[in-house]
Amino acid sequence: MDVTKLFVAAIDFGTTYSGFAFSTRDDQIAVYTCDWKSSDLTSSKTPTTVLLDKQQKFKAFGYEADNKYIQDIIPDESMDEFYYFRRFKMTLHNERLSLDTEIEEECGKKMKALDVFCMSIKYLKEEVIKKLQSRFLSTKEEDVQYVLTVPAIWADQAKFFMRKAAEKAGIAKDQLTLALEPEAASIYCHELRLDVDKKQNKFLQTIKPGMKFMVIDLGGGTVDITVHQRQRDETLEEVIPPSGGPWGGTAVDQAFLDFMKDLFGADVIDGLKEEDLEDYFHLLHEFEIKKRSVKSKGDDNRDIVMQMSVTLMDLIKKLRGGISSHIKTTKYKDFVSVEVQRLHIKAEIFRDLFKSTIDKLIQHLRKIFEKPELYDLKNVIMVGGFSECELVQMAVRNKFGADRKIIIPDESGLAVLKGAVLFGHQKKKITKRILTKTYGIQSWPEWDPDIHPETKKIRMGGTDRCKDVFFKFATIDDKVEDGHTSSQIFQALNPNERTLECAIYTSTDPSPRYVTDPTCQRLGNLIVDLPKLKDGETLEIEETLVFGGTELLFRAKNLKTGRVFETQLDF
């Protein structure tokens, strides 16, 4: 255990649902979650939805935001006076991200993504403190070490963004750790006793030192896949780089909307959203419930029955002339019917809504299993909310279960959340990770006519130099220990300079030549505050990048005094 705070609290910020859990320093295995209550259920997570007023001030989060918006605001037709954001986390899956990136709420109004994430995290953080203080009266904010979950496949920019949002939400920089979601799930399986009598850990019995195992984290937005090898000292080491894609449960939701538009027309479904947003959300909510209960082929072939609102039926009649008569003109005439305000969908058609998403997952897994370093991989663990879907489970078992053991732990939907708490107590549990990019800086070495093109030649301080050269710090696919460092020394020559700036670049090429290569992308500027220099005085600064952790870290050191400077990345 390497945490010094009294409590570790994890916030699992998901695409569809979010929640938090905590444990104490003295009893770290006893992980407590919060119960969120809605009108029809109680669960350990709440929807990732946030409601703001027209001044962009926070109003509500989760079930409370949904209820206020659907039951109070939509019927009053006051949507223009509020901002209602849902499932906005996938914005960060886009690598071209900045602190000024804007996102759209449900009615098309835009707002800075950073502010939306900040308010959401702030609400969850405040709920953590309330829950702790209800159990431990003297709890103070400084007693808590926070862990915030992020997908392993996210780019550095998205991780920086989440850290900035959390810090803006009031979490102190030194009280915040980022946890990679599938790694947290690995630790959950590794640490907790998962069988019924709790006397033995099935995971440790199954996966012995030296053995490899895969974790497939199937969330609402993304699928995140990691492979670790258990070491003799009980630590875990990454075997291949994290991978995955946008194949979570929300991709199936989109397939359902596409199906409804194909069946009745895009103008009908878009019209429903525009004319009666409450009924539109009820349609999506009902699909969410039906989606969870769908069975694999042969187990249950009864029709899936969904309620149709009066507004939806009226729109179909108005734009298509009649519901049943229209269905008979479509390719779904033998698979869809309407009876007394209920839409009957044949089970095979409903299962087809999952097909594209599941096929992409299976195709990706097939490529991974072909990697030579995974020839002896025999155990696959499925976690995350979407892993509870029987169709996904059966697809993975049917394709890969003959040669491998497919493990789905109890409470698989909470594996990431509870594992993140455990990670907060043992941040060094994952000892080695594989870099997904080549990292370097822009440099200007002396120009060499034998290796440098004429187009890169510039004159600086009386010397011919080559511009835009990629000076490499670390290489893609390198396996590095947590805390691995790479440094370069720079000189501050101008006494009037208050900061020293250095552009950090990434590349998918193991040996890029220039930062202008197509494979390169500027990550941001590393900004180092400088002390005041006297005329003629120079200063050597050692800039260091720290690799191997869950996020990229930076350090700058005055070599004359040994003082370490505060650094930031302006990306």
C-alpha positions as CSV (number, residue, x, y, z in Angstrom):
1,M,0.0,0.0,0.0
2,D,1.5,3.3,-1.0
3,V,-1.4,5.8,-0.2
4,T,-0.9,8.2,2.8
5,K,-4.5,9.6,2.9
6,L,-7.2,8.2,5.2
7,F,-9.5,7.3,2.3
8,V,-9.2,6.4,-1.4
9,A,-12.3,7.4,-3.5
10,A,-12.7,6.4,-7.1
11,I,-14.9,8.2,-9.6
12,D,-15.8,6.1,-12.6
13,F,-16.9,8.6,-15.2
14,G,-18.7,6.6,-17.9
15,T,-20.3,7.4,-21.2
16,T,-23.7,6.1,-20.1
17,Y,-23.4,5.7,-16.3
18,S,-21.1,7.1,-13.6
19,G,-20.6,6.4,-9.9
20,F,-18.1,6.4,-7.1
21,A,-16.8,4.1,-4.4
22,F,-14.3,4.4,-1.6
23,S,-12.4,2.4,1.1
24,T,-10.3,3.3,4.1
25,R,-6.6,3.1,4.5
26,D,-7.0,0.5,7.2
27,D,-9.4,-1.7,5.3
28,Q,-8.7,-1.2,1.7
29,I,-10.4,-4.4,0.4
30,A,-13.8,-3.3,1.8
31,V,-15.0,-1.2,-1.1
32,Y,-18.2,0.8,-0.5
33,T,-20.4,2.1,-3.4
34,C,-23.2,4.6,-3.4
35,D,-26.8,3.7,-4.0
36,W,-28.5,6.0,-6.5
37,K,-32.3,5.9,-6.5
38,S,-34.6,6.6,-9.4
39,S,-38.3,6.1,-9.6
40,D,-38.1,2.5,-10.6
41,L,-34.8,1.1,-9.5
42,T,-31.8,1.5,-7.2
43,S,-28.3,1.0,-8.6
44,S,-24.6,1.6,-7.9
45,K,-24.4,4.0,-10.8
46,T,-26.4,7.0,-12.1
47,P,-26.8,8.2,-15.7
48,T,-24.0,10.5,-17.0
49,T,-26.4,13.4,-17.6
50,V,-26.0,17.0,-16.5
51,L,-28.6,19.8,-16.4
52,L,-27.6,23.5,-16.4
53,D,-29.7,26.7,-16.4
54,K,-29.5,29.3,-19.2
55,Q,-26.6,31.1,-17.4
56,Q,-24.7,27.7,-17.6
57,K,-25.0,27.2,-13.9
58,F,-25.2,23.7,-12.5
59,K,-28.7,22.4,-11.7
60,A,-28.6,18.6,-11.4
61,F,-26.8,15.4,-12.3
62,G,-27.8,11.8,-13.1
63,Y,-31.3,10.5,-12.3
64,E,-32.2,13.9,-10.8
65,A,-31.2,15.7,-14.0
66,D,-33.2,13.2,-16.2
67,N,-36.3,13.6,-14.0
68,K,-36.2,17.4,-13.9
69,Y,-35.7,17.6,-17.6
70,I,-38.2,15.0,-18.8
71,Q,-40.9,15.6,-16.2
72,D,-40.7,19.3,-15.5
73,I,-38.8,21.2,-18.3
74,I,-40.0,19.4,-21.4
75,P,-43.7,19.6,-20.6
76,D,-43.3,23.3,-19.8
77,E,-41.5,23.8,-23.2
78,S,-38.7,25.6,-21.5
79,M,-35.9,23.6,-23.1
80,D,-34.3,26.8,-24.5
81,E,-33.7,28.0,-21.0
82,F,-31.7,24.9,-20.0
83,Y,-28.7,22.9,-21.2
84,Y,-29.1,19.1,-21.0
85,F,-26.1,17.0,-21.8
86,R,-26.1,13.2,-22.0
87,R,-23.5,10.7,-23.1
88,F,-20.9,13.4,-23.8
89,K,-17.8,11.5,-22.7
90,M,-17.2,10.2,-26.2
91,T,-16.2,13.7,-27.2
92,L,-12.8,12.9,-25.8
93,H,-12.4,9.9,-28.0
94,N,-11.5,12.4,-30.7
95,E,-7.7,13.0,-30.6
96,R,-8.0,16.6,-32.0
97,L,-9.0,18.1,-28.6
98,S,-8.3,21.4,-26.9
99,L,-9.4,23.1,-23.7
100,D,-11.7,25.2,-25.9
101,T,-13.5,22.3,-27.5
102,E,-17.3,22.7,-27.5
103,I,-20.0,20.1,-27.3
104,E,-23.7,20.2,-28.2
105,E,-26.5,19.5,-25.7
106,E,-29.7,17.7,-26.7
107,C,-31.3,20.7,-28.3
108,G,-28.2,21.9,-30.2
109,K,-26.9,24.6,-27.9
110,K,-23.1,24.6,-27.5
111,M,-20.9,24.9,-24.5
112,K,-17.2,24.4,-23.5
113,A,-16.7,20.7,-22.9
114,L,-14.2,21.5,-20.1
115,D,-17.0,23.3,-18.1
116,V,-19.5,20.4,-18.6
117,F,-16.9,17.8,-17.4
118,C,-15.8,20.0,-14.6
119,M,-19.3,20.5,-13.2
120,S,-20.1,16.8,-13.4
121,I,-16.9,15.8,-11.6
122,K,-17.4,18.5,-9.0
123,Y,-20.9,17.1,-8.3
124,L,-19.6,13.5,-7.9
125,K,-16.7,14.8,-5.7
126,E,-19.1,16.6,-3.4
127,E,-21.2,13.5,-3.2
128,V,-18.1,11.5,-2.2
129,I,-17.4,13.9,0.7
130,K,-21.1,13.8,1.8
131,K,-21.1,10.0,1.9
132,L,-17.8,9.9,3.8
133,Q,-18.9,12.5,6.3
134,S,-22.1,10.5,6.9
135,R,-20.0,7.5,8.0
136,F,-16.9,9.2,9.3
137,L,-18.0,12.6,10.9
138,S,-14.6,14.3,11.0
139,T,-13.7,13.6,7.3
140,K,-12.0,16.6,5.5
141,E,-11.4,17.1,1.8
142,E,-7.6,16.8,2.3
143,D,-8.1,13.3,3.8
144,V,-9.1,11.8,0.4
145,Q,-7.0,10.5,-2.4
146,Y,-9.1,10.6,-5.6
147,V,-8.8,8.2,-8.5
148,L,-10.5,9.1,-11.8
149,T,-11.0,6.4,-14.4
150,V,-10.2,6.9,-18.1
151,P,-10.1,4.5,-21.1
152,A,-6.6,3.0,-21.7
153,I,-7.0,3.7,-25.5
154,W,-7.4,7.4,-24.9
155,A,-4.8,9.8,-26.3
156,D,-2.6,11.8,-24.0
157,Q,-4.7,15.0,-24.8
158,A,-7.9,13.4,-23.5
159,K,-6.1,12.3,-20.2
160,F,-4.7,15.8,-19.8
161,F,-8.2,17.2,-20.4
162,M,-9.7,15.0,-17.7
163,R,-7.0,16.0,-15.2
164,K,-7.7,19.7,-16.0
165,A,-11.4,19.2,-15.5
166,A,-10.9,17.5,-12.2
167,E,-8.5,20.1,-11.0
168,K,-10.9,22.9,-12.0
169,A,-13.6,20.9,-10.1
170,G,-11.6,21.4,-6.9
171,I,-9.5,18.2,-6.7
172,A,-6.0,19.2,-5.7
173,K,-3.3,18.2,-8.2
174,D,-1.4,16.0,-5.7
175,Q,-4.7,14.3,-4.5
176,L,-5.6,13.0,-8.0
177,T,-4.5,9.9,-9.8
178,L,-5.8,8.7,-13.2
179,A,-6.5,5.0,-13.5
180,L,-6.8,3.1,-16.8
181,E,-10.2,1.3,-16.8
182,P,-9.2,-2.2,-17.9
183,E,-6.1,-2.0,-15.6
184,A,-8.5,-1.2,-12.7
185,A,-10.6,-4.2,-13.7
186,S,-7.4,-6.4,-13.7
187,I,-6.6,-5.3,-10.2
188,Y,-10.2,-6.0,-9.1
189,C,-10.0,-9.6,-10.4
190,H,-6.5,-10.0,-9.0
191,E,-7.2,-8.7,-5.5
192,L,-10.7,-9.5,-4.5
193,R,-12.0,-13.0,-3.5
194,L,-14.5,-13.7,-6.2
195,D,-16.0,-17.0,-5.4
196,V,-19.1,-17.6,-3.2
197,D,-17.5,-18.6,0.1
198,K,-14.9,-15.8,-0.2
199,K,-12.2,-18.1,1.2
200,Q,-10.2,-18.5,-1.9
201,N,-9.5,-16.3,-4.9
202,K,-10.5,-18.1,-8.1
203,F,-8.6,-15.7,-10.2
204,L,-5.3,-16.4,-8.4
205,Q,-6.0,-20.2,-8.6
206,T,-6.6,-19.9,-12.4
207,I,-3.9,-17.4,-13.3
208,K,-0.6,-18.4,-11.7
209,P,2.7,-16.4,-11.9
210,G,4.0,-16.2,-15.4
211,M,0.6,-16.6,-17.0
212,K,-1.1,-14.0,-19.2
213,F,-4.7,-12.9,-19.2
214,M,-6.8,-10.5,-21.2
215,V,-9.3,-8.0,-19.9
216,I,-12.0,-6.8,-22.2
217,D,-13.7,-3.7,-20.7
218,L,-17.0,-3.3,-22.5
219,G,-18.4,0.1,-21.5
220,G,-21.1,2.4,-22.8
221,G,-18.9,4.2,-25.3
222,T,-15.7,2.2,-25.9
223,V,-14.3,-1.3,-25.7
224,D,-10.9,-1.2,-24.0
225,I,-8.6,-4.3,-24.2
226,T,-5.4,-5.0,-22.2
227,V,-3.2,-8.0,-21.7
228,H,-1.2,-8.5,-18.5
229,Q,1.2,-11.1,-17.2
230,R,1.2,-12.0,-13.6
231,Q,4.6,-11.7,-11.9
232,R,6.0,-13.8,-9.1
233,D,5.9,-10.7,-6.7
234,E,2.1,-10.4,-7.4
235,T,2.6,-7.3,-9.7
236,L,1.3,-7.2,-13.3
237,E,3.2,-6.4,-16.4
238,E,1.6,-5.2,-19.7
239,V,2.2,-7.7,-22.6
240,I,0.8,-5.7,-25.6
241,P,-0.3,-2.1,-26.0
242,P,-3.9,-1.3,-25.0
243,S,-6.3,-1.3,-27.9
244,G,-10.0,-1.1,-28.7
245,G,-12.6,1.2,-30.3
246,P,-16.0,2.9,-30.1
247,W,-17.9,-0.4,-29.9
248,G,-19.7,0.0,-26.6
249,G,-23.4,-0.3,-25.7
250,T,-24.2,3.1,-27.2
251,A,-23.3,1.9,-30.7
252,V,-26.2,-0.5,-30.4
253,D,-28.5,2.4,-29.3
254,Q,-27.5,4.1,-32.5
255,A,-28.2,1.0,-34.5
256,F,-31.8,1.0,-33.0
257,L,-32.3,4.6,-34.0
258,D,-31.0,3.8,-37.5
259,F,-33.5,0.9,-37.7
260,M,-36.4,3.1,-36.6
261,K,-35.4,5.7,-39.3
262,D,-35.1,2.9,-41.9
263,L,-38.5,1.6,-40.8
264,F,-40.5,4.8,-40.6
265,G,-38.3,7.4,-42.1
266,A,-35.7,9.8,-40.6
267,D,-38.2,12.7,-40.8
268,V,-40.5,10.7,-38.4
269,I,-37.9,10.0,-35.8
270,D,-36.3,13.5,-36.1
271,G,-39.8,15.0,-35.9
272,L,-40.5,13.0,-32.7
273,K,-37.3,14.5,-31.1
274,E,-38.3,18.0,-32.2
275,E,-42.0,17.8,-31.3
276,D,-42.0,15.7,-28.2
277,L,-38.6,15.2,-26.6
278,E,-40.2,13.5,-23.6
279,D,-41.6,10.7,-25.8
280,Y,-38.3,10.5,-27.7
281,F,-36.4,9.9,-24.5
282,H,-39.0,7.4,-23.3
283,L,-38.5,5.4,-26.5
284,L,-34.7,5.3,-25.9
285,H,-35.2,4.4,-22.3
286,E,-37.5,1.5,-23.2
287,F,-34.9,0.3,-25.7
288,E,-32.2,0.4,-23.0
289,I,-34.4,-1.9,-20.9
290,K,-35.2,-4.3,-23.7
291,K,-31.5,-4.3,-24.8
292,R,-30.4,-5.7,-21.5
293,S,-32.9,-8.6,-21.5
294,V,-32.4,-9.9,-25.1
295,K,-31.4,-13.5,-25.2
296,S,-29.3,-15.4,-27.6
297,K,-30.7,-17.3,-30.6
298,G,-32.7,-20.4,-29.5
299,D,-33.2,-19.3,-25.9
300,D,-36.1,-17.0,-26.4
301,N,-37.6,-16.2,-29.8
302,R,-40.6,-14.2,-28.6
303,D,-41.2,-10.8,-30.2
304,I,-39.7,-7.8,-28.5
305,V,-42.7,-5.5,-27.7
306,M,-42.2,-1.8,-27.3
307,Q,-44.8,0.9,-26.5
308,M,-45.5,3.5,-29.2
309,S,-46.4,7.0,-28.0
310,V,-49.4,8.9,-29.4
311,T,-47.1,11.5,-30.9
312,L,-45.0,8.9,-32.7
313,M,-48.1,7.2,-34.1
314,D,-49.6,10.5,-35.2
315,L,-46.3,11.4,-37.0
316,I,-46.2,8.1,-38.9
317,K,-49.9,8.5,-39.9
318,K,-49.3,12.1,-41.0
319,L,-46.1,11.5,-43.0
320,R,-46.6,7.9,-44.1
321,G,-50.4,7.6,-44.4
322,G,-50.9,4.7,-42.0
323,I,-48.7,2.6,-39.7
324,S,-49.6,-1.0,-40.7
325,S,-50.0,-0.2,-44.4
326,H,-46.6,1.6,-44.4
327,I,-44.8,-1.3,-42.7
328,K,-46.1,-3.7,-45.4
329,T,-44.3,-1.6,-48.0
330,T,-40.9,-2.0,-46.3
331,K,-38.3,-4.8,-46.1
332,Y,-39.5,-5.4,-42.5
333,K,-43.0,-6.4,-43.5
334,D,-42.5,-10.0,-42.2
335,F,-40.6,-9.0,-39.1
336,V,-42.4,-6.0,-37.7
337,S,-46.1,-5.4,-36.8
338,V,-48.2,-3.0,-34.7
339,E,-51.0,-4.0,-32.3
340,V,-52.8,-1.6,-30.1
341,Q,-50.1,1.0,-29.7
342,R,-47.4,-1.6,-29.4
343,L,-44.6,-2.3,-31.8
344,H,-43.8,-6.0,-32.2
345,I,-40.2,-6.7,-33.5
346,K,-39.1,-10.3,-34.3
347,A,-36.3,-11.4,-32.0
348,E,-34.0,-12.1,-34.9
349,I,-34.3,-8.5,-36.2
350,F,-33.8,-7.1,-32.7
351,R,-30.6,-9.3,-32.3
352,D,-29.4,-8.0,-35.6
353,L,-29.1,-4.5,-34.0
354,F,-26.2,-5.9,-32.1
355,K,-24.5,-7.6,-35.0
356,S,-22.4,-4.7,-36.4
357,T,-21.0,-3.7,-33.0
358,I,-20.3,-7.3,-32.0
359,D,-18.7,-8.2,-35.4
360,K,-16.3,-5.3,-35.0
361,L,-15.3,-6.5,-31.5
362,I,-14.8,-10.1,-32.7
363,Q,-12.8,-8.9,-35.7
364,H,-10.5,-6.9,-33.5
365,L,-10.1,-9.7,-31.0
366,R,-9.2,-12.1,-33.8
367,K,-6.3,-9.8,-34.9
368,I,-5.1,-9.5,-31.3
369,F,-5.1,-13.3,-30.8
370,E,-2.9,-13.7,-33.9
371,K,-0.1,-11.8,-32.2
372,P,2.8,-14.2,-31.6
373,E,3.3,-13.0,-28.0
374,L,-0.2,-14.2,-27.1
375,Y,0.2,-17.8,-28.3
376,D,-0.1,-19.0,-24.7
377,L,-2.9,-16.7,-23.6
378,K,-5.6,-18.9,-22.1
379,N,-7.8,-16.6,-19.9
380,V,-10.1,-13.8,-21.0
381,I,-12.0,-11.7,-18.5
382,M,-15.0,-9.6,-19.6
383,V,-16.1,-6.6,-17.5
384,G,-18.1,-3.5,-17.9
385,G,-21.8,-2.9,-18.3
386,F,-22.0,-4.1,-21.9
387,S,-20.3,-7.4,-20.9
388,E,-23.5,-8.3,-19.1
389,C,-25.3,-8.6,-22.5
390,E,-25.8,-12.3,-23.2
391,L,-25.3,-11.8,-27.0
392,V,-21.9,-10.3,-26.5
393,Q,-20.9,-13.1,-24.0
394,M,-22.1,-15.8,-26.4
395,A,-20.3,-14.3,-29.4
396,V,-17.0,-14.2,-27.6
397,R,-17.4,-17.7,-26.2
398,N,-18.4,-19.2,-29.5
399,K,-15.5,-17.7,-31.4
400,F,-12.7,-18.0,-28.8
401,G,-14.0,-20.2,-26.0
402,A,-12.8,-23.5,-27.4
403,D,-9.1,-22.6,-26.7
404,R,-9.5,-20.1,-23.9
405,K,-11.4,-19.8,-20.6
406,I,-13.9,-16.9,-20.7
407,I,-14.4,-15.4,-17.2
408,I,-17.2,-13.0,-16.3
409,P,-16.8,-12.0,-12.7
410,D,-19.7,-11.2,-10.4
411,E,-20.7,-7.5,-10.6
412,S,-18.7,-7.2,-13.8
413,G,-20.3,-3.8,-14.3
414,L,-18.6,-2.6,-11.1
415,A,-15.2,-4.2,-11.8
416,V,-13.7,-0.9,-13.0
417,L,-15.1,1.2,-10.3
418,K,-14.1,-1.1,-7.4
419,G,-10.7,-1.8,-9.1
420,A,-10.0,1.9,-9.3
421,V,-10.3,2.1,-5.5
422,L,-7.8,-0.8,-5.1
423,F,-5.5,0.9,-7.7
424,G,-5.5,4.0,-5.5
425,H,-4.0,2.0,-2.7
426,Q,-1.5,0.2,-4.9
427,K,-0.5,2.5,-7.8
428,K,2.6,0.4,-8.5
429,K,0.7,-2.7,-9.1
430,I,1.3,-2.4,-12.8
431,T,5.1,-2.3,-13.1
432,K,5.6,-2.1,-16.8
433,R,3.6,-0.6,-19.7
434,I,4.1,-0.4,-23.4
435,L,4.2,3.0,-25.1
436,T,1.6,3.6,-27.8
437,K,3.5,6.5,-29.4
438,T,7.0,7.7,-30.1
439,Y,7.7,10.8,-28.1
440,G,10.1,13.6,-28.9
441,I,10.8,17.3,-29.1
442,Q,11.5,19.8,-31.9
443,S,15.3,20.5,-32.2
444,W,17.7,22.5,-34.4
445,P,21.0,20.6,-34.8
446,E,23.8,22.0,-36.9
447,W,23.0,21.5,-40.6
448,D,24.7,18.5,-42.3
449,P,24.5,18.6,-46.1
450,D,25.0,14.8,-46.2
451,I,21.8,14.1,-44.3
452,H,19.7,17.2,-44.1
453,P,17.6,18.6,-47.1
454,E,18.2,22.1,-48.3
455,T,14.6,23.1,-47.5
456,K,15.2,22.6,-43.8
457,K,18.3,24.8,-43.7
458,I,18.1,28.0,-41.5
459,R,20.6,30.5,-40.1
460,M,20.6,30.9,-36.3
461,G,23.1,32.9,-34.3
462,G,25.7,32.7,-37.1
463,T,25.3,29.0,-37.5
464,D,23.6,26.9,-40.2
465,R,21.1,24.7,-38.6
466,C,18.4,22.1,-39.6
467,K,14.9,23.0,-38.4
468,D,12.1,20.7,-37.4
469,V,14.3,17.7,-36.5
470,F,12.5,15.1,-34.2
471,F,14.7,14.6,-31.2
472,K,13.4,11.3,-29.8
473,F,12.8,10.7,-26.1
474,A,11.1,7.3,-26.2
475,T,9.9,4.8,-28.9
476,I,6.6,3.3,-29.7
477,D,6.2,-0.3,-28.5
478,D,9.0,0.1,-25.9
479,K,8.2,-1.6,-22.7
480,V,9.1,0.8,-19.9
481,E,8.9,0.6,-16.1
482,D,6.6,2.9,-14.2
483,G,8.7,6.1,-13.6
484,H,11.1,5.6,-16.6
485,T,12.6,8.9,-17.5
486,S,14.2,10.5,-20.5
487,S,15.9,13.9,-20.4
488,Q,17.4,16.6,-22.5
489,I,19.3,19.8,-21.4
490,F,18.4,23.2,-22.8
491,Q,20.0,26.6,-22.3
492,A,18.1,29.8,-21.5
493,L,20.2,32.5,-23.1
494,N,17.9,35.6,-23.0
495,P,17.9,37.3,-19.6
496,N,14.5,38.8,-20.4
497,E,12.8,35.4,-20.9
498,R,10.4,34.6,-18.1
499,T,9.6,31.1,-19.5
500,L,11.3,28.4,-21.6
501,E,9.0,26.7,-24.0
502,C,9.6,23.4,-25.7
503,A,7.2,21.7,-28.2
504,I,6.4,18.1,-27.4
505,Y,5.6,15.8,-30.4
506,T,4.2,12.3,-30.8
507,S,4.4,9.9,-33.7
508,T,3.2,6.5,-34.8
509,D,6.5,5.9,-36.5
510,P,9.3,4.4,-34.4
511,S,11.9,6.7,-36.0
512,P,10.4,9.9,-37.4
513,R,13.0,12.3,-38.9
514,Y,11.1,15.6,-38.7
515,V,8.2,16.9,-36.7
516,T,6.6,17.8,-39.9
517,D,6.3,14.2,-41.0
518,P,2.7,13.0,-41.7
519,T,2.9,10.6,-38.7
520,C,3.7,13.3,-36.2
521,Q,1.3,15.4,-34.1
522,R,2.2,18.2,-31.8
523,L,1.1,17.3,-28.3
524,G,1.6,20.7,-26.8
525,N,4.2,23.2,-25.5
526,L,6.0,22.4,-22.3
527,I,6.3,25.7,-20.4
528,V,8.9,26.1,-17.7
529,D,9.0,29.2,-15.4
530,L,12.5,30.7,-15.2
531,P,14.1,32.7,-12.5
532,K,15.3,36.2,-13.3
533,L,18.7,36.1,-15.1
534,K,21.5,38.7,-14.9
535,D,23.0,40.1,-18.1
536,G,25.4,37.6,-19.6
537,E,24.2,34.9,-17.3
538,T,23.0,31.6,-18.9
539,L,21.0,28.9,-17.3
540,E,20.9,25.1,-18.1
541,I,17.5,23.5,-17.7
542,E,17.1,19.7,-17.7
543,E,13.7,18.8,-19.1
544,T,12.5,15.3,-18.3
545,L,9.6,13.3,-19.5
546,V,8.4,10.5,-17.1
547,F,6.9,7.4,-18.8
548,G,5.3,4.2,-17.7
549,G,2.5,5.5,-15.6
550,T,-1.1,6.0,-16.4
551,E,-0.3,9.5,-17.7
552,L,2.7,11.4,-19.1
553,L,4.5,13.5,-16.5
554,F,7.0,16.4,-16.9
555,R,9.8,17.7,-14.8
556,A,12.3,20.6,-15.2
557,K,15.4,21.1,-13.1
558,N,17.8,24.0,-12.7
559,L,21.2,22.2,-13.0
560,K,22.9,25.1,-11.2
561,T,20.8,25.1,-8.1
562,G,19.1,21.7,-8.3
563,R,15.7,23.3,-7.9
564,V,12.8,21.5,-9.6
565,F,10.5,23.8,-11.5
566,E,6.7,23.6,-11.9
567,T,5.9,22.7,-15.5
568,Q,2.7,22.6,-17.4
569,L,1.7,21.4,-20.8
570,D,-0.3,23.8,-23.0
571,F,-1.9,21.5,-25.5
